Amino acid sequence: MAGWLRPLAGTLLLLEVAAAVSFLHHRYEEMVRALFRVQSECPYVTRIYSIGRSVEGRHLYVLEFSDYPGIHEPLEPEFKYVGNMHGNEVLGRELLLQLSEFLCEEYRRGSERVIQLLHDTRIHIMPSMNPDGYEVAANQVPGKRALPPDGRGRKTLQNGGLLQVCFAVAVMPHFILIPTMPFAPQGPDAIGYLTGRNNANGVDLNRNFPDLNTFMYYSGEINGPNHHIPLPDNWKSQVQAWDAASAATSSYSTDMLIAALPFCSSQVEPETLAVIQWIGSYNFVLSANLHGGAVVANYPYDKSQDQRFRSHRRTANTPTPDDKLFQKLAKTYSYAHGWMHRGWNCGDYFVDGITNGASWYSLSKGMQDFNYLYTNCFEITLELSCNKFPPKEDLERQWMANREALVAFIEEIHQGIKGMVTDENNNGISGAVISVQGISHDVTSGEMGDYFRLLLPGTYTVTASAEGYQPQTVTATVGPAAASLVHFQLKQDVVKKAPERKALGTRTNNKTLQKKVVPRAVRRGTQR
């Protein structure tokens, strides 16, 4: 480049970075620029970090908002939004970019609401969990199919029929089977269904998490735990279960299903692994996963507890121990949304615009249930548009319909109780278990000893316990506003020595003379 052009190029780059997030569909490079632009505008309350890379090497970027970015402050809860888990469901991706810009602008403008939110909350925003799938979806030309390389030199989508068989069996086997045909047209100006949904290995990321539900349902039958369930030993190499009933209900032969198996194998994908490590590294309290294809707020459990329905797309309401709380969280979003709460959307009707996941259809190995069963995080799934890839002309209307809901849902993290669990020297105790009487789902304290337990207004009996300490039980009252502070100071267990066995005494002068028990063998030896 000629020397005189360099200053001009630098100026153009700065102008490009400084441009506001527009109501357009952002390709990967554009999305990254938008995130870094927000960070450059609000450098003191934001941080960008990557939790890993996709199959094709794209960073999974997260934009953090906090008054002390990069630092966990005791008693400040961690929140996350995840968008674009399915690459062809793109509205969440664009909404999270708009939300990032909105939080930055409102903070700079001096909005008391946003300043308070950033002061009291650490917010993590991941616009795209599946950037590879998005690029496939965005590349589509009506009437043509995409054949993207998967990073290992082969075409992951080259057999449309087999991929559709896999999708039909794994996702909706009981009444929808998509015929072998070219992919539906998809892109900013066309509506598609499958193209770009999966990652570059052809795997549905929302069917790729370790199946902790099955363990939990069995554990419940033997009065075992239904929280902080450890990962199975083979969780990194597990394969999706194929139910014989799925084949029986399909028009495809068993041979075809077996042939499709390589396309449906479900080793934990790099995107999934990155998220698992991410949620294990931060003590997230509340979360939402943004999808498309319907308009409803969906809450756990996603997988049916009914043995007959666990592998099928059937309806069987399967509530968590926190069912009423989850309903309230879902309603917070639906009623703050422009029209979700009305119920009639996309040809479906949901009362209040919310649904239990398994009551809608049973889904195995989903991220929503995994959060609840593996961590302290309460996650719901937000289906935000009938059109998975809405035209750019609709993005501003969708933003206005979702803006208040996105902010109001973050604020829901400040309900229930929170506090510190310490020892007698005021040192924080990590891993302490916080149990609420009547709700069989516990949370644990973080590395600094702080804990957060989302609860509805009411009075609760709460117990904190930790190995090596005496448990402490208190009565806590939760109001409708900010979380109540409930601290615990645990006393160390006193290790008591086992009492010596005493022989029966003989009474002399009104006193009992205790005699040590001498082992029989010793007594015999003494007699000799």
Stockholm file with secondary structure:
# STOCKHOLM 1.0

chainA/1-528         MAGWLRPLAGTLLLLEVAAAVSFLHHRYEEMVRALFRVQSECPYVTRIYSIGRSVEGRHLYVLEFSDYPGIHEPLEPEFKYVGNMHGNEVLGRELLLQLSEFLCEEYRRGSERVIQLLHDTRIHIMPSMNPDGYEVAANQVPGKRALPPDGRGRKTLQNGGLLQVCFAVAVMPHFILIPTMPFAPQGPDAIGYLTGRNNANGVDLNRNFPDLNTFMYYSGEINGPNHHIPLPDNWKSQVQAWDAASAATSSYSTDMLIAALPFCSSQVEPETLAVIQWIGSYNFVLSANLHGGAVVANYPYDKSQDQRFRSHRRTANTPTPDDKLFQKLAKTYSYAHGWMHRGWNCGDYFVDGITNGASWYSLSKGMQDFNYLYTNCFEITLELSCNKFPPKEDLERQWMANREALVAFIEEIHQGIKGMVTDENNNGISGAVISVQGISHDVTSGEMGDYFRLLLPGTYTVTASAEGYQPQTVTATVGPAAASLVHFQLKQDVVKKAPERKALGTRTNNKTLQKKVVPRAVRRGTQR
#=GR chainA/1-528 SS CCTTHHHHHHHHHHHHHHSCCCSSCCCHHHHHHHHHHHHHHSTTSEEEEEEEECTTSCEEEEEEECSSTTCCCTTCCEEEEEECSSTTCCHHHHHHHHHHHHHHHHHHHTCHHHHHHHHHCEEEEESCSCHHHHHHHHTCCTTCCCCCBCSSSSBTTSCHHHHHHHHHHHHCTTTCCCCSCCCCCCBTTBCCSSTTCSCTTSCCGGGCSCCHHHHHHHHHHTTCCCSSCCCCTTGGGCCCCCCHHHHHTSSSCHHHHHHHHHHHCCCCCHHHHHHHHHHHHSCEEEEEEEECSEEEEEESCCSCSSGGGTTSSCCCCCCCTTHHHHHHHHHHHHHHSSSGGGCEETTEECGGGEEEHHHHCCCSSCHHHHHHHHSSCEEEEEEEESSSSCCGGGHHHHHHHHHHHHHHHHHTTSCSEEEEEECTTCCBCTTCEEEETTEEEEEECCTTSEEEECCCSEEEEEEEECTTBCCEEEEEEECSSSCEECCEECCBCCCCCCCCCBCCCEEETTEEECCBCCCHHHHHHHHC
#=GC SS_cons         CCTTHHHHHHHHHHHHHHSCCCSSCCCHHHHHHHHHHHHHHSTTSEEEEEEEECTTSCEEEEEEECSSTTCCCTTCCEEEEEECSSTTCCHHHHHHHHHHHHHHHHHHHTCHHHHHHHHHCEEEEESCSCHHHHHHHHTCCTTCCCCCBCSSSSBTTSCHHHHHHHHHHHHCTTTCCCCSCCCCCCBTTBCCSSTTCSCTTSCCGGGCSCCHHHHHHHHHHTTCCCSSCCCCTTGGGCCCCCCHHHHHTSSSCHHHHHHHHHHHCCCCCHHHHHHHHHHHHSCEEEEEEEECSEEEEEESCCSCSSGGGTTSSCCCCCCCTTHHHHHHHHHHHHHHSSSGGGCEETTEECGGGEEEHHHHCCCSSCHHHHHHHHSSCEEEEEEEESSSSCCGGGHHHHHHHHHHHHHHHHHTTSCSEEEEEECTTCCBCTTCEEEETTEEEEEECCTTSEEEECCCSEEEEEEEECTTBCCEEEEEEECSSSCEECCEECCBCCCCCCCCCBCCCEEETTEEECCBCCCHHHHHHHHC
//
